[in-house]
Amino acid sequence: MPEQSKSINVTVAVHEHNNRLLTASAKKNRRVKLREAEARLAHHLHLFGADWAQAQMPHKN
């Protein structure tokens, strides 16, 4: 089991579409939205590290 580390809070603005996706994902995974966002962010950072740039991803309007 990983070491327990101190957490911090980060406040971000989320577009309405992404909020709906996050809400649906949290419900499907039986997590509150905060924990879903935390899990999603941790997964993304683990996969892409610090080198990811938004320009690499196509933007969907």
N, CA, C and O atoms as a Tripos MOL2 file, in Angstrom:
@<TRIPOS>MOLECULE
protein
  244   243    61     0     0
PROTEIN
NO_CHARGES

@<TRIPOS>ATOM
      1 N           0.8450   -1.1780    0.0000 N.3       1 MET1
      2 CA          0.0000    0.0000    0.0000 C.3       1 MET1
      3 C           0.8920    1.2430    0.0000 C.2       1 MET1
      4 O           1.8670    1.2980    0.7500 O.2       1 MET1
      5 N           0.5710    2.2470   -0.8340 N.am      2 PRO2
      6 CA          1.4080    3.4480   -0.8800 C.3       2 PRO2
      7 C           1.3750    4.2160    0.4330 C.2       2 PRO2
      8 O           0.4150    4.1460    1.2000 O.2       2 PRO2
      9 N           2.4540    4.9500    0.6630 N.am      3 GLU3
     10 CA          2.5150    5.7870    1.8610 C.3       3 GLU3
     11 C           1.4010    6.8180    1.8490 C.2       3 GLU3
     12 O           1.0560    7.3650    0.8020 O.2       3 GLU3
     13 N           0.8470    7.0770    3.0140 N.am      4 GLN4
     14 CA         -0.1830    8.1090    3.1450 C.3       4 GLN4
     15 C           0.5180    9.4590    3.1030 C.2       4 GLN4
     16 O           1.4170    9.7190    3.9040 O.2       4 GLN4
     17 N           0.1180   10.3100    2.1850 N.am      5 SER5
     18 CA          0.7270   11.6350    2.1130 C.3       5 SER5
     19 C          -0.3260   12.7020    2.3730 C.2       5 SER5
     20 O          -1.5280   12.4640    2.2510 O.2       5 SER5
     21 N           0.1500   13.8630    2.7300 N.am      6 LYS6
     22 CA         -0.7500   14.9790    2.9990 C.3       6 LYS6
     23 C          -1.3460   15.4700    1.6900 C.2       6 LYS6
     24 O          -0.6270   15.6230    0.7030 O.2       6 LYS6
     25 N          -2.6410   15.7150    1.6660 N.am      7 SER7
     26 CA         -3.2630   16.2470    0.4560 C.3       7 SER7
     27 C          -3.4430   17.7450    0.5600 C.2       7 SER7
     28 O          -3.4260   18.3340    1.6410 O.2       7 SER7
     29 N          -3.6140   18.3340   -0.6040 N.am      8 ILE8
     30 CA         -3.9090   19.7570   -0.6970 C.3       8 ILE8
     31 C          -5.1800   19.9140   -1.5080 C.2       8 ILE8
     32 O          -5.5970   18.9840   -2.1990 O.2       8 ILE8
     33 N          -5.7870   21.0570   -1.4310 N.am      9 ASN9
     34 CA         -6.9750   21.3420   -2.2350 C.3       9 ASN9
     35 C          -6.5870   22.2300   -3.4010 C.2       9 ASN9
     36 O          -5.7750   23.1440   -3.2620 O.2       9 ASN9
     37 N          -7.1820   21.9450   -4.5580 N.am     10 VAL10
     38 CA         -6.9830   22.7370   -5.7630 C.3      10 VAL10
     39 C          -8.3640   23.0900   -6.2920 C.2      10 VAL10
     40 O          -9.2230   22.2180   -6.4270 O.2      10 VAL10
     41 N          -8.5770   24.3450   -6.5880 N.am     11 THR11
     42 CA         -9.8610   24.7800   -7.1270 C.3      11 THR11
     43 C          -9.6950   25.0540   -8.6140 C.2      11 THR11
     44 O          -8.7980   25.7920   -9.0210 O.2      11 THR11
     45 N         -10.5600   24.4580   -9.4200 N.am     12 VAL12
     46 CA        -10.4970   24.6560  -10.8720 C.3      12 VAL12
     47 C         -11.8860   24.9550  -11.4120 C.2      12 VAL12
     48 O         -12.8930   24.5430  -10.8360 O.2      12 VAL12
     49 N         -11.9280   25.6720  -12.5190 N.am     13 ALA13
     50 CA        -13.1810   25.8930  -13.2350 C.3      13 ALA13
     51 C         -13.3260   24.7560  -14.2460 C.2      13 ALA13
     52 O         -12.3670   24.4070  -14.9340 O.2      13 ALA13
     53 N         -14.5140   24.1860  -14.3340 N.am     14 VAL14
     54 CA        -14.7650   23.0630  -15.2380 C.3      14 VAL14
     55 C         -15.8950   23.4540  -16.1820 C.2      14 VAL14
     56 O         -16.9520   23.9150  -15.7510 O.2      14 VAL14
     57 N         -15.6560   23.2620  -17.4740 N.am     15 HIS15
     58 CA        -16.7040   23.5460  -18.4520 C.3      15 HIS15
     59 C         -17.9120   22.6460  -18.1980 C.2      15 HIS15
     60 O         -17.7710   21.5340  -17.6900 O.2      15 HIS15
     61 N         -19.0800   23.1280  -18.5510 N.am     16 GLU16
     62 CA        -20.3370   22.4150  -18.3020 C.3      16 GLU16
     63 C         -20.3150   20.9890  -18.8600 C.2      16 GLU16
     64 O         -20.7490   20.0510  -18.1920 O.2      16 GLU16
     65 N         -19.8120   20.8320  -20.0750 N.am     17 HIS17
     66 CA        -19.7560   19.5030  -20.7010 C.3      17 HIS17
     67 C         -18.8790   18.5520  -19.8760 C.2      17 HIS17
     68 O         -19.2650   17.4120  -19.6170 O.2      17 HIS17
     69 N         -17.7020   19.0290  -19.4680 N.am     18 ASN18
     70 CA        -16.8060   18.1920  -18.6650 C.3      18 ASN18
     71 C         -17.3960   17.8970  -17.2940 C.2      18 ASN18
     72 O         -17.1750   16.8180  -16.7450 O.2      18 ASN18
     73 N         -18.1390   18.8380  -16.7410 N.am     19 ASN19
     74 CA        -18.8070   18.6120  -15.4660 C.3      19 ASN19
     75 C         -19.8310   17.4850  -15.5880 C.2      19 ASN19
     76 O         -19.9340   16.6340  -14.7040 O.2      19 ASN19
     77 N         -20.5830   17.4840  -16.6820 N.am     20 ARG20
     78 CA        -21.5660   16.4030  -16.8980 C.3      20 ARG20
     79 C         -20.8630   15.0520  -17.0270 C.2      20 ARG20
     80 O         -21.3190   14.0560  -16.4650 O.2      20 ARG20
     81 N         -19.7520   15.0200  -17.7680 N.am     21 LEU21
     82 CA        -19.0000   13.7700  -17.9150 C.3      21 LEU21
     83 C         -18.4430   13.3000  -16.5730 C.2      21 LEU21
     84 O         -18.4940   12.1110  -16.2550 O.2      21 LEU21
     85 N         -17.9150   14.2300  -15.7930 N.am     22 LEU22
     86 CA        -17.3590   13.8880  -14.4850 C.3      22 LEU22
     87 C         -18.4430   13.3790  -13.5450 C.2      22 LEU22
     88 O         -18.2240   12.4200  -12.8050 O.2      22 LEU22
     89 N         -19.6000   14.0110  -13.5700 N.am     23 THR23
     90 CA        -20.7270   13.5890  -12.7370 C.3      23 THR23
     91 C         -21.1790   12.1850  -13.1170 C.2      23 THR23
     92 O         -21.4170   11.3510  -12.2440 O.2      23 THR23
     93 N         -21.3000   11.9220  -14.4140 N.am     24 ALA24
     94 CA        -21.7140   10.5930  -14.8830 C.3      24 ALA24
     95 C         -20.6800    9.5380  -14.5130 C.2      24 ALA24
     96 O         -21.0340    8.4370  -14.0910 O.2      24 ALA24
     97 N         -19.4090    9.8730  -14.6710 N.am     25 SER25
     98 CA        -18.3400    8.9400  -14.3330 C.3      25 SER25
     99 C         -18.3170    8.6440  -12.8350 C.2      25 SER25
    100 O         -18.1360    7.4960  -12.4290 O.2      25 SER25
    101 N         -18.5000    9.6700  -12.0220 N.am     26 ALA26
    102 CA        -18.5300    9.4790  -10.5680 C.3      26 ALA26
    103 C         -19.6770    8.5580  -10.1750 C.2      26 ALA26
    104 O         -19.5120    7.6680   -9.3410 O.2      26 ALA26
    105 N         -20.8330    8.7780  -10.7770 N.am     27 LYS27
    106 CA        -21.9980    7.9390  -10.4710 C.3      27 LYS27
    107 C         -21.7360    6.4880  -10.8690 C.2      27 LYS27
    108 O         -22.0270    5.5670  -10.1060 O.2      27 LYS27
    109 N         -21.1860    6.2900  -12.0680 N.am     28 LYS28
    110 CA        -20.9050    4.9380  -12.5530 C.3      28 LYS28
    111 C         -19.8890    4.2230  -11.6540 C.2      28 LYS28
    112 O         -20.0050    3.0230  -11.4090 O.2      28 LYS28
    113 N         -18.9010    4.9670  -11.1700 N.am     29 ASN29
    114 CA        -17.8510    4.3850  -10.3300 C.3      29 ASN29
    115 C         -18.1720    4.4250   -8.8380 C.2      29 ASN29
    116 O         -17.3530    4.0340   -8.0070 O.2      29 ASN29
    117 N         -19.3820    4.9040   -8.5090 N.am     30 ARG30
    118 CA        -19.8460    4.9730   -7.1200 C.3      30 ARG30
    119 C         -18.8940    5.7640   -6.2250 C.2      30 ARG30
    120 O         -18.5340    5.3440   -5.1260 O.2      30 ARG30
    121 N         -18.5020    6.9350   -6.7510 N.am     31 ARG31
    122 CA        -17.6510    7.8490   -5.9940 C.3      31 ARG31
    123 C         -18.3170    9.2180   -5.9930 C.2      31 ARG31
    124 O         -19.1190    9.5290   -6.8740 O.2      31 ARG31
    125 N         -17.9820   10.0250   -5.0070 N.am     32 VAL32
    126 CA        -18.4100   11.4200   -5.0550 C.3      32 VAL32
    127 C         -17.5500   12.1040   -6.1120 C.2      32 VAL32
    128 O         -16.4600   11.6360   -6.4380 O.2      32 VAL32
    129 N         -18.0480   13.2080   -6.6370 N.am     33 LYS33
    130 CA        -17.3630   13.8760   -7.7460 C.3      33 LYS33
    131 C         -15.9360   14.2900   -7.3790 C.2      33 LYS33
    132 O         -15.0400   14.2140   -8.2190 O.2      33 LYS33
    133 N         -15.7160   14.7190   -6.1520 N.am     34 LEU34
    134 CA        -14.3720   15.1000   -5.7150 C.3      34 LEU34
    135 C         -13.4000   13.9350   -5.8580 C.2      34 LEU34
    136 O         -12.2990   14.1060   -6.3800 O.2      34 LEU34
    137 N         -13.8020   12.7490   -5.3970 N.am     35 ARG35
    138 CA        -12.9280   11.5660   -5.4820 C.3      35 ARG35
    139 C         -12.7480   11.1130   -6.9340 C.2      35 ARG35
    140 O         -11.6840   10.6170   -7.3040 O.2      35 ARG35
    141 N         -13.7810   11.2840   -7.7460 N.am     36 GLU36
    142 CA        -13.6690   10.9350   -9.1620 C.3      36 GLU36
    143 C         -12.6510   11.8450   -9.8450 C.2      36 GLU36
    144 O         -11.8060   11.3730  -10.6070 O.2      36 GLU36
    145 N         -12.7310   13.1480   -9.5730 N.am     37 ALA37
    146 CA        -11.7780   14.0950  -10.1570 C.3      37 ALA37
    147 C         -10.3580   13.7810   -9.6860 C.2      37 ALA37
    148 O          -9.4110   13.8390  -10.4710 O.2      37 ALA37
    149 N         -10.2180   13.4530   -8.4160 N.am     38 GLU38
    150 CA         -8.9070   13.1050   -7.8640 C.3      38 GLU38
    151 C          -8.3430   11.8660   -8.5630 C.2      38 GLU38
    152 O          -7.1690   11.8430   -8.9320 O.2      38 GLU38
    153 N          -9.1730   10.8420   -8.7450 N.am     39 ALA39
    154 CA         -8.7320    9.6120   -9.4050 C.3      39 ALA39
    155 C          -8.3700    9.8710  -10.8650 C.2      39 ALA39
    156 O          -7.3670    9.3600  -11.3620 O.2      39 ALA39
    157 N          -9.1920   10.6650  -11.5470 N.am     40 ARG40
    158 CA         -8.9290   10.9850  -12.9550 C.3      40 ARG40
    159 C          -7.6260   11.7560  -13.1150 C.2      40 ARG40
    160 O          -6.8290   11.4590  -14.0060 O.2      40 ARG40
    161 N          -7.4090   12.7430  -12.2550 N.am     41 LEU41
    162 CA         -6.1880   13.5400  -12.3260 C.3      41 LEU41
    163 C          -4.9630   12.6760  -12.0290 C.2      41 LEU41
    164 O          -3.9590   12.7670  -12.7360 O.2      41 LEU41
    165 N          -5.0350   11.8460  -10.9980 N.am     42 ALA42
    166 CA         -3.9150   10.9670  -10.6520 C.3      42 ALA42
    167 C          -3.5940   10.0270  -11.8110 C.2      42 ALA42
    168 O          -2.4250    9.8140  -12.1330 O.2      42 ALA42
    169 N          -4.6200    9.4680  -12.4340 N.am     43 HIS43
    170 CA         -4.4240    8.5580  -13.5650 C.3      43 HIS43
    171 C          -3.7610    9.2860  -14.7340 C.2      43 HIS43
    172 O          -2.8110    8.7760  -15.3280 O.2      43 HIS43
    173 N          -4.2570   10.4690  -15.0590 N.am     44 HIS44
    174 CA         -3.6950   11.2500  -16.1590 C.3      44 HIS44
    175 C          -2.2220   11.5960  -15.8940 C.2      44 HIS44
    176 O          -1.3810   11.4610  -16.7830 O.2      44 HIS44
    177 N          -1.9200   12.0380  -14.6780 N.am     45 LEU45
    178 CA         -0.5440   12.3960  -14.3460 C.3      45 LEU45
    179 C           0.3740   11.1800  -14.3770 C.2      45 LEU45
    180 O           1.5300   11.2840  -14.7870 O.2      45 LEU45
    181 N          -0.1310   10.0380  -13.9480 N.am     46 HIS46
    182 CA          0.6610    8.8100  -13.9930 C.3      46 HIS46
    183 C           0.9650    8.4220  -15.4430 C.2      46 HIS46
    184 O           2.0850    8.0200  -15.7580 O.2      46 HIS46
    185 N          -0.0320    8.5410  -16.3220 N.am     47 LEU47
    186 CA          0.1590    8.1780  -17.7290 C.3      47 LEU47
    187 C           1.0550    9.1490  -18.4840 C.2      47 LEU47
    188 O           1.9190    8.7220  -19.2490 O.2      47 LEU47
    189 N           0.8630   10.4450  -18.2810 N.am     48 PHE48
    190 CA          1.5310   11.4470  -19.1040 C.3      48 PHE48
    191 C           2.6510   12.2050  -18.4040 C.2      48 PHE48
    192 O           3.4660   12.8360  -19.0760 O.2      48 PHE48
    193 N           2.7180   12.1640  -17.0940 N.am     49 GLY49
    194 CA          3.7630   12.8670  -16.3700 C.3      49 GLY49
    195 C           3.6880   14.3730  -16.5620 C.2      49 GLY49
    196 O           2.6230   14.9260  -16.8350 O.2      49 GLY49
    197 N           4.8200   15.0190  -16.4180 N.am     50 ALA50
    198 CA          4.8750   16.4760  -16.4930 C.3      50 ALA50
    199 C           5.0680   16.9890  -17.9140 C.2      50 ALA50
    200 O           5.0390   18.2000  -18.1330 O.2      50 ALA50
    201 N           5.2660   16.1010  -18.8840 N.am     51 ASP51
    202 CA          5.5950   16.5160  -20.2450 C.3      51 ASP51
    203 C           4.3940   16.7320  -21.1470 C.2      51 ASP51
    204 O           4.5640   17.1520  -22.2910 O.2      51 ASP51
    205 N           3.1870   16.4610  -20.6720 N.am     52 TRP52
    206 CA          1.9910   16.5880  -21.4990 C.3      52 TRP52
    207 C           1.6910   18.0430  -21.7810 C.2      52 TRP52
    208 O           1.8530   18.9030  -20.9160 O.2      52 TRP52
    209 N           1.2440   18.3160  -23.0210 N.am     53 ALA53
    210 CA          0.8150   19.6760  -23.3860 C.3      53 ALA53
    211 C          -0.5510   19.5750  -24.0440 C.2      53 ALA53
    212 O          -0.7890   18.6600  -24.8320 O.2      53 ALA53
    213 N          -1.4440   20.4910  -23.7360 N.am     54 GLN54
    214 CA         -2.8040   20.4450  -24.2700 C.3      54 GLN54
    215 C          -2.8090   20.4540  -25.7870 C.2      54 GLN54
    216 O          -3.7210   19.8950  -26.3970 O.2      54 GLN54
    217 N          -1.8270   21.0670  -26.4090 N.am     55 ALA55
    218 CA         -1.7650   21.1370  -27.8660 C.3      55 ALA55
    219 C          -1.7030   19.7460  -28.4980 C.2      55 ALA55
    220 O          -2.0250   19.5970  -29.6770 O.2      55 ALA55
    221 N          -1.3020   18.7380  -27.7480 N.am     56 GLN56
    222 CA         -1.2170   17.3780  -28.2660 C.3      56 GLN56
    223 C          -2.5900   16.7360  -28.4190 C.2      56 GLN56
    224 O          -2.7390   15.7490  -29.1390 O.2      56 GLN56
    225 N          -3.5850   17.2880  -27.7500 N.am     57 MET57
    226 CA         -4.9220   16.7180  -27.7640 C.3      57 MET57
    227 C          -5.8350   17.5680  -28.6330 C.2      57 MET57
    228 O          -5.8420   18.7920  -28.5000 O.2      57 MET57
    229 N          -6.6050   16.9440  -29.5200 N.am     58 PRO58
    230 CA         -7.5550   17.7390  -30.3060 C.3      58 PRO58
    231 C          -8.6320   18.3090  -29.3900 C.2      58 PRO58
    232 O          -9.1320   17.6110  -28.5080 O.2      58 PRO58
    233 N          -8.9870   19.5600  -29.5920 N.am     59 HIS59
    234 CA        -10.0010   20.2180  -28.7630 C.3      59 HIS59
    235 C         -11.3680   20.0170  -29.3890 C.2      59 HIS59
    236 O         -11.5690   20.3120  -30.5670 O.2      59 HIS59
    237 N         -12.2980   19.5210  -28.6080 N.am     60 LYS60
    238 CA        -13.6590   19.2870  -29.0870 C.3      60 LYS60
    239 C         -14.5550   20.4000  -28.5720 C.2      60 LYS60
    240 O         -14.6480   20.6080  -27.3620 O.2      60 LYS60
    241 N         -15.2090   21.1080  -29.4610 N.am     61 ASN61
    242 CA        -16.1230   22.1900  -29.0570 C.3      61 ASN61
    243 C         -17.4960   21.6710  -28.7830 C.2      61 ASN61
    244 O         -18.3890   22.4420  -28.4330 O.2      61 ASN61
@<TRIPOS>BOND
     1     1     2 1
     2     2     3 1
     3     3     4 2
     4     3     5 am
     5     5     6 1
     6     6     7 1
     7     7     8 2
     8     7     9 am
     9     9    10 1
    10    10    11 1
    11    11    12 2
    12    11    13 am
    13    13    14 1
    14    14    15 1
    15    15    16 2
    16    15    17 am
    17    17    18 1
    18    18    19 1
    19    19    20 2
    20    19    21 am
    21    21    22 1
    22    22    23 1
    23    23    24 2
    24    23    25 am
    25    25    26 1
    26    26    27 1
    27    27    28 2
    28    27    29 am
    29    29    30 1
    30    30    31 1
    31    31    32 2
    32    31    33 am
    33    33    34 1
    34    34    35 1
    35    35    36 2
    36    35    37 am
    37    37    38 1
    38    38    39 1
    39    39    40 2
    40    39    41 am
    41    41    42 1
    42    42    43 1
    43    43    44 2
    44    43    45 am
    45    45    46 1
    46    46    47 1
    47    47    48 2
    48    47    49 am
    49    49    50 1
    50    50    51 1
    51    51    52 2
    52    51    53 am
    53    53    54 1
    54    54    55 1
    55    55    56 2
    56    55    57 am
    57    57    58 1
    58    58    59 1
    59    59    60 2
    60    59    61 am
    61    61    62 1
    62    62    63 1
    63    63    64 2
    64    63    65 am
    65    65    66 1
    66    66    67 1
    67    67    68 2
    68    67    69 am
    69    69    70 1
    70    70    71 1
    71    71    72 2
    72    71    73 am
    73    73    74 1
    74    74    75 1
    75    75    76 2
    76    75    77 am
    77    77    78 1
    78    78    79 1
    79    79    80 2
    80    79    81 am
    81    81    82 1
    82    82    83 1
    83    83    84 2
    84    83    85 am
    85    85    86 1
    86    86    87 1
    87    87    88 2
    88    87    89 am
    89    89    90 1
    90    90    91 1
    91    91    92 2
    92    91    93 am
    93    93    94 1
    94    94    95 1
    95    95    96 2
    96    95    97 am
    97    97    98 1
    98    98    99 1
    99    99   100 2
   100    99   101 am
   101   101   102 1
   102   102   103 1
   103   103   104 2
   104   103   105 am
   105   105   106 1
   106   106   107 1
   107   107   108 2
   108   107   109 am
   109   109   110 1
   110   110   111 1
   111   111   112 2
   112   111   113 am
   113   113   114 1
   114   114   115 1
   115   115   116 2
   116   115   117 am
   117   117   118 1
   118   118   119 1
   119   119   120 2
   120   119   121 am
   121   121   122 1
   122   122   123 1
   123   123   124 2
   124   123   125 am
   125   125   126 1
   126   126   127 1
   127   127   128 2
   128   127   129 am
   129   129   130 1
   130   130   131 1
   131   131   132 2
   132   131   133 am
   133   133   134 1
   134   134   135 1
   135   135   136 2
   136   135   137 am
   137   137   138 1
   138   138   139 1
   139   139   140 2
   140   139   141 am
   141   141   142 1
   142   142   143 1
   143   143   144 2
   144   143   145 am
   145   145   146 1
   146   146   147 1
   147   147   148 2
   148   147   149 am
   149   149   150 1
   150   150   151 1
   151   151   152 2
   152   151   153 am
   153   153   154 1
   154   154   155 1
   155   155   156 2
   156   155   157 am
   157   157   158 1
   158   158   159 1
   159   159   160 2
   160   159   161 am
   161   161   162 1
   162   162   163 1
   163   163   164 2
   164   163   165 am
   165   165   166 1
   166   166   167 1
   167   167   168 2
   168   167   169 am
   169   169   170 1
   170   170   171 1
   171   171   172 2
   172   171   173 am
   173   173   174 1
   174   174   175 1
   175   175   176 2
   176   175   177 am
   177   177   178 1
   178   178   179 1
   179   179   180 2
   180   179   181 am
   181   181   182 1
   182   182   183 1
   183   183   184 2
   184   183   185 am
   185   185   186 1
   186   186   187 1
   187   187   188 2
   188   187   189 am
   189   189   190 1
   190   190   191 1
   191   191   192 2
   192   191   193 am
   193   193   194 1
   194   194   195 1
   195   195   196 2
   196   195   197 am
   197   197   198 1
   198   198   199 1
   199   199   200 2
   200   199   201 am
   201   201   202 1
   202   202   203 1
   203   203   204 2
   204   203   205 am
   205   205   206 1
   206   206   207 1
   207   207   208 2
   208   207   209 am
   209   209   210 1
   210   210   211 1
   211   211   212 2
   212   211   213 am
   213   213   214 1
   214   214   215 1
   215   215   216 2
   216   215   217 am
   217   217   218 1
   218   218   219 1
   219   219   220 2
   220   219   221 am
   221   221   222 1
   222   222   223 1
   223   223   224 2
   224   223   225 am
   225   225   226 1
   226   226   227 1
   227   227   228 2
   228   227   229 am
   229   229   230 1
   230   230   231 1
   231   231   232 2
   232   231   233 am
   233   233   234 1
   234   234   235 1
   235   235   236 2
   236   235   237 am
   237   237   238 1
   238   238   239 1
   239   239   240 2
   240   239   241 am
   241   241   242 1
   242   242   243 1
   243   243   244 2
@<TRIPOS>SUBSTRUCTURE
     1 MET1         2 RESIDUE 1 A MET
     2 PRO2         6 RESIDUE 1 A PRO
     3 GLU3        10 RESIDUE 1 A GLU
     4 GLN4        14 RESIDUE 1 A GLN
     5 SER5        18 RESIDUE 1 A SER
     6 LYS6        22 RESIDUE 1 A LYS
     7 SER7        26 RESIDUE 1 A SER
     8 ILE8        30 RESIDUE 1 A ILE
     9 ASN9        34 RESIDUE 1 A ASN
    10 VAL10       38 RESIDUE 1 A VAL
    11 THR11       42 RESIDUE 1 A THR
    12 VAL12       46 RESIDUE 1 A VAL
    13 ALA13       50 RESIDUE 1 A ALA
    14 VAL14       54 RESIDUE 1 A VAL
    15 HIS15       58 RESIDUE 1 A HIS
    16 GLU16       62 RESIDUE 1 A GLU
    17 HIS17       66 RESIDUE 1 A HIS
    18 ASN18       70 RESIDUE 1 A ASN
    19 ASN19       74 RESIDUE 1 A ASN
    20 ARG20       78 RESIDUE 1 A ARG
    21 LEU21       82 RESIDUE 1 A LEU
    22 LEU22       86 RESIDUE 1 A LEU
    23 THR23       90 RESIDUE 1 A THR
    24 ALA24       94 RESIDUE 1 A ALA
    25 SER25       98 RESIDUE 1 A SER
    26 ALA26      102 RESIDUE 1 A ALA
    27 LYS27      106 RESIDUE 1 A LYS
    28 LYS28      110 RESIDUE 1 A LYS
    29 ASN29      114 RESIDUE 1 A ASN
    30 ARG30      118 RESIDUE 1 A ARG
    31 ARG31      122 RESIDUE 1 A ARG
    32 VAL32      126 RESIDUE 1 A VAL
    33 LYS33      130 RESIDUE 1 A LYS
    34 LEU34      134 RESIDUE 1 A LEU
    35 ARG35      138 RESIDUE 1 A ARG
    36 GLU36      142 RESIDUE 1 A GLU
    37 ALA37      146 RESIDUE 1 A ALA
    38 GLU38      150 RESIDUE 1 A GLU
    39 ALA39      154 RESIDUE 1 A ALA
    40 ARG40      158 RESIDUE 1 A ARG
    41 LEU41      162 RESIDUE 1 A LEU
    42 ALA42      166 RESIDUE 1 A ALA
    43 HIS43      170 RESIDUE 1 A HIS
    44 HIS44      174 RESIDUE 1 A HIS
    45 LEU45      178 RESIDUE 1 A LEU
    46 HIS46      182 RESIDUE 1 A HIS
    47 LEU47      186 RESIDUE 1 A LEU
    48 PHE48      190 RESIDUE 1 A PHE
    49 GLY49      194 RESIDUE 1 A GLY
    50 ALA50      198 RESIDUE 1 A ALA
    51 ASP51      202 RESIDUE 1 A ASP
    52 TRP52      206 RESIDUE 1 A TRP
    53 ALA53      210 RESIDUE 1 A ALA
    54 GLN54      214 RESIDUE 1 A GLN
    55 ALA55      218 RESIDUE 1 A ALA
    56 GLN56      222 RESIDUE 1 A GLN
    57 MET57      226 RESIDUE 1 A MET
    58 PRO58      230 RESIDUE 1 A PRO
    59 HIS59      234 RESIDUE 1 A HIS
    60 LYS60      238 RESIDUE 1 A LYS
    61 ASN61      242 RESIDUE 1 A ASN
